[in-house]
Amino acid sequence: INENLKKATILIVIIGRNWLKFTDEYHRRRIDNDKDWVRTEIEFALENNITIIPFLIGCKIPPKEGLPETLERLVHFEALSLSASNWRHDLGKLIEIMISSGFNTSSPELAMPDLVSDMLFPLPIPISHINNELKGFVGWKVVEYYSKEKIPQPGIAIEKMFEFKSFEMVIKFIETVSDHISNRQHHPEWENIWKYLRVRLSTRDIGHKVTSLAISLARYLEGKYLEINLKH
């Protein structure tokens, strides 16, 4: 642990509701023990100017009065919170800080087209309206979406797993719809595994939301899917 501390550039301090209340077998607060590993790690980071990120799980930053004197400066660091309802967005903020500090992502960075910054249309569609639109589409559903960009951005998308009779039919389907997709400039994210093709549609330019572009493309893909299956 000491060797890794010396190499660290960021220390993420995970703090839960009972962080100050953990005790040893004699019912003494562990944070008051100057040999406690959590305490010594934070003290080392403070003494060596390592970036500290308090990461709060369902709680607030502990009050200065509740900390040992050597840890009081912890309350001055900007904390991040992790919520159950918005955890992808919260983790995204942590990832963004880590990347800006020199960390590399585990997946390769993908080149993305420039955003249309003044896009006024189309507008995002409420989820209730999306579900109404999808009632006539077999297998389509609303999913939580996390982008593949260098700094991942959370959003929503509509998705369907298409099943074909063969791998060759999957390729035929992709070839058939590619010109239409290129002309519409609304490119899906899709994944092919044998005779299956997972298609996910979202509009990146307005923050990865579902718009009429996605609904329109889903309708087109459904038609072409049925057309290819009927021919074979």
JOBEL-V755796 format. One record per residue. N is the residue number from 1. RES is the residue in one small letter. PHI is phi in whole degrees, -180 to 180 (none if undefined). D_LAST is the distance of its C-alpha to the last C-alpha in Angstrom with 1 decimal. Layout:
N:RES:PHI:D_LAST ; N:RES:PHI:D_LAST
//
This chain:
1:i:none:61.9 ; 2:n:-61:64.8 ; 3:e:-65:63.2 ; 4:n:-68:60.0 ; 5:l:-61:62.1 ; 6:k:-66:63.8 ; 7:k:-92:60.5 ; 8:a:-70:59.1 ; 9:t:-111:58.6 ; 10:i:-137:57.3 ; 11:l:-118:58.3 ; 12:i:-95:56.1 ; 13:v:-98:58.3 ; 14:i:-83:56.2 ; 15:i:-122:58.4 ; 16:g:-106:57.7 ; 17:r:-62:59.8 ; 18:n:-105:62.1 ; 19:w:-58:62.4 ; 20:l:-83:66.1 ; 21:k:-99:66.7 ; 22:f:-63:65.6 ; 23:t:-125:68.6 ; 24:d:-90:69.8 ; 25:e:-67:71.3 ; 26:y:-104:74.5 ; 27:h:65:72.8 ; 28:r:-98:73.6 ; 29:r:-60:71.0 ; 30:r:-65:69.2 ; 31:i:-64:69.0 ; 32:d:-85:72.9 ; 33:n:-85:73.0 ; 34:d:-71:73.4 ; 35:k:-103:71.8 ; 36:d:-64:68.6 ; 37:w:-65:65.6 ; 38:v:-61:64.0 ; 39:r:-64:67.3 ; 40:t:-66:68.1 ; 41:e:-65:64.7 ; 42:i:-66:65.1 ; 43:e:-60:68.7 ; 44:f:-62:67.7 ; 45:a:-63:65.1 ; 46:l:-66:67.8 ; 47:e:-72:70.4 ; 48:n:-112:68.2 ; 49:n:56:66.5 ; 50:i:-80:63.0 ; 51:t:-61:60.6 ; 52:i:-114:60.3 ; 53:i:-121:57.5 ; 54:p:-68:58.4 ; 55:f:-114:55.1 ; 56:l:-93:55.7 ; 57:i:-110:53.8 ; 58:g:67:54.7 ; 59:c:-157:58.2 ; 60:k:-105:60.5 ; 61:i:-61:62.3 ; 62:p:-59:65.3 ; 63:p:-68:68.6 ; 64:k:-55:71.0 ; 65:e:-66:73.6 ; 66:g:-92:71.4 ; 67:l:-105:71.0 ; 68:p:-59:73.3 ; 69:e:-57:75.2 ; 70:t:-71:73.4 ; 71:l:-110:70.0 ; 72:e:-60:71.1 ; 73:r:-68:69.5 ; 74:l:-58:66.1 ; 75:v:-70:66.2 ; 76:h:-89:66.3 ; 77:f:-84:62.9 ; 78:e:-69:60.0 ; 79:a:-96:57.9 ; 80:l:-113:54.2 ; 81:s:-115:53.0 ; 82:l:-113:49.9 ; 83:s:-111:48.7 ; 84:a:-66:46.1 ; 85:s:-81:44.6 ; 86:n:-138:44.3 ; 87:w:-67:44.3 ; 88:r:-65:41.7 ; 89:h:-64:43.7 ; 90:d:-66:46.9 ; 91:l:-66:45.6 ; 92:g:-60:44.4 ; 93:k:-66:48.0 ; 94:l:-66:49.2 ; 95:i:-62:46.7 ; 96:e:-60:47.8 ; 97:i:-63:51.4 ; 98:m:-65:50.6 ; 99:i:-66:48.7 ; 100:s:-66:51.6 ; 101:s:-94:53.9 ; 102:g:109:52.2 ; 103:f:-75:49.7 ; 104:n:-103:46.3 ; 105:t:-78:43.0 ; 106:s:-77:41.0 ; 107:s:-107:37.9 ; 108:p:-65:37.9 ; 109:e:-74:38.7 ; 110:l:-99:35.8 ; 111:a:-73:36.7 ; 112:m:-119:36.0 ; 113:p:-66:36.3 ; 114:d:-63:39.5 ; 115:l:-72:39.7 ; 116:v:-87:40.2 ; 117:s:-68:43.5 ; 118:d:-106:44.2 ; 119:m:-67:40.9 ; 120:l:-100:41.8 ; 121:f:-145:38.4 ; 122:p:-85:36.1 ; 123:l:-96:38.0 ; 124:p:-64:36.9 ; 125:i:-101:35.5 ; 126:p:-59:37.2 ; 127:i:-59:35.2 ; 128:s:-60:35.8 ; 129:h:-72:34.2 ; 130:i:-60:31.2 ; 131:n:-61:30.6 ; 132:n:-65:30.8 ; 133:e:-64:28.3 ; 134:l:-84:25.8 ; 135:k:-59:26.1 ; 136:g:-87:23.2 ; 137:f:-110:21.0 ; 138:v:-74:19.5 ; 139:g:87:20.6 ; 140:w:-81:22.7 ; 141:k:-150:26.3 ; 142:v:-85:29.5 ; 143:v:-131:30.7 ; 144:e:-71:33.8 ; 145:y:-124:33.3 ; 146:y:-129:35.3 ; 147:s:-69:34.9 ; 148:k:-98:34.8 ; 149:e:-74:37.7 ; 150:k:-55:41.0 ; 151:i:-107:42.6 ; 152:p:-57:39.8 ; 153:q:-116:39.7 ; 154:p:-82:38.7 ; 155:g:-176:36.7 ; 156:i:-132:33.7 ; 157:a:-151:30.0 ; 158:i:-110:26.9 ; 159:e:-144:24.3 ; 160:k:-148:20.9 ; 161:m:-99:19.1 ; 162:f:-84:15.3 ; 163:e:-116:13.3 ; 164:f:-113:10.0 ; 165:k:-83:8.6 ; 166:s:-161:10.4 ; 167:f:-62:13.1 ; 168:e:-61:11.5 ; 169:m:-70:8.9 ; 170:v:-61:12.2 ; 171:i:-63:13.9 ; 172:k:-62:11.4 ; 173:f:-62:11.9 ; 174:i:-61:15.6 ; 175:e:-63:15.9 ; 176:t:-66:14.4 ; 177:v:-93:16.9 ; 178:s:-63:19.8 ; 179:d:-64:21.6 ; 180:h:-62:21.7 ; 181:i:-62:23.0 ; 182:s:-63:25.6 ; 183:n:-68:26.8 ; 184:r:-78:27.3 ; 185:q:56:29.1 ; 186:h:-133:27.9 ; 187:h:-91:26.3 ; 188:p:-80:24.7 ; 189:e:-102:25.6 ; 190:w:-137:22.6 ; 191:e:-138:22.3 ; 192:n:-108:19.6 ; 193:i:-130:20.0 ; 194:w:55:17.4 ; 195:k:-96:14.1 ; 196:y:-113:16.1 ; 197:l:-134:17.3 ; 198:r:-89:20.4 ; 199:v:-118:21.3 ; 200:r:-128:24.9 ; 201:l:-122:26.4 ; 202:s:-156:30.1 ; 203:t:-105:32.6 ; 204:r:-68:34.9 ; 205:d:-62:37.4 ; 206:i:-114:38.8 ; 207:g:90:38.9 ; 208:h:58:35.4 ; 209:k:-120:35.0 ; 210:v:-88:32.1 ; 211:t:-127:32.4 ; 212:s:-63:30.6 ; 213:l:-61:28.9 ; 214:a:-67:27.0 ; 215:i:-62:26.2 ; 216:s:-63:25.0 ; 217:l:-69:22.8 ; 218:a:-60:21.4 ; 219:r:-62:20.5 ; 220:y:-65:18.8 ; 221:l:-63:16.7 ; 222:e:-60:15.7 ; 223:g:-62:14.6 ; 224:k:-69:12.5 ; 225:y:-63:11.0 ; 226:l:-65:10.1 ; 227:e:-63:8.9 ; 228:i:-68:6.5 ; 229:n:-66:5.2 ; 230:l:-66:5.4 ; 231:k:-73:3.8 ; 232:h:-116:0.0
//
